[in-house]
Amino acid sequence: MDSTRPFHIFVRIFEVGSFSAVARELELSQSTVSKQLAALEAHLGVRLFTRTTRQLTPTNEAIELYESVKQMLDTTEVIRTRDRQTSAASGTLKLSLPGAFGRQKIIPILPEFLALYPNLSVDISLTDRMVDLVAEGIELAIRLGDLSSSSLVARRIGSYSQHLLASQKYIDQHGRPADPGQLSEHNCVVYGHAATTARWTFDSEFGHHAVDVQGRVSADDAEALYRLVCDDVGIGLVPDWAINESEKAGRVIRVLEDYYPPPQSIHAVFLQRHYLPQRVQSFLEFVTDKLKAN
């Protein structure tokens, strides 16, 4: 028998104010409801309700007890739900992750996820190309920035900021831009595949700004982009999660600090909205919580 049942019966009687209504709701006999409540009163050593032929009134002890018991029941249900999900999450979860983002943000938290779900295995593809989920058997992919329209289901699971960076040596040699428009005169390291031009946008107290930039080098990996900036190649728009100790050491500096690139969204995309395997649902909940915490 569920050891929390007497407490659940107490909460529902407190809320509904009727033995018979609670009995119907829980599909129990009225005598069973009455006996369960009596057993709880005996266990606690207090009377919880004053009963008359016409009225059921909670005692002061019941009023004091109600919130604590309700919170206990809610917590118990959360734990039971998590246990059911943990036991149900099994099989192999096939993920596609952007290379640098996956290495920096997802791989470090995977050991905790695997410890939570011992019946689960994970197959990871680290790539910045737009994979075909159906053709490659991917159950969930994480994608950064704006999404192109598709038949996939997308769920926003977080966001990240970007910073405009250059090496001190590059600034010494080429000068420091004073506003976004001057970026078009600089060699910019562009994020993307086979794309040596890009449109960068910024917000400031003066409004919204958009500038077309170009450069001699493009990279579809944020870590490579950041390395090129550190090595004096040009100015780059770098995700916050790709920046390491070089900035703190003064190797790279921020440019146009009064202009702010808009936050970029992190999405999980998958094939279907309904009947997701429990392993996919569990990973979605886990990674969303972790990204919010960070």
Secondary structure, DSSP 8 states (H G I E B T S, - for coil): --TTHHHHHHHHHHHH--HHHHHHHHT--HHHHHHHHHHHHHHHTS--EEE-SS-EEE-HHHHHHHHHHHHHHHHHHHHHHHHHHHHH--EEEEEEE-HHHIIIIIGGGHHHHHHH-TTEEEEEEE-SS---HHHHT-SEEEEESS----SSEEEEEEEE-EEEEEEHHHHHHH---SSGGGGGGSBEEEESSS--EEEEEEEETTEEEEEEEE-S-EESSHHHHHHHHHTTS-EEEEEGGG--HHHHTTSEEES-TTSB---EEEEEEES-SSS--HHHHHHHHHHHHHHHH-
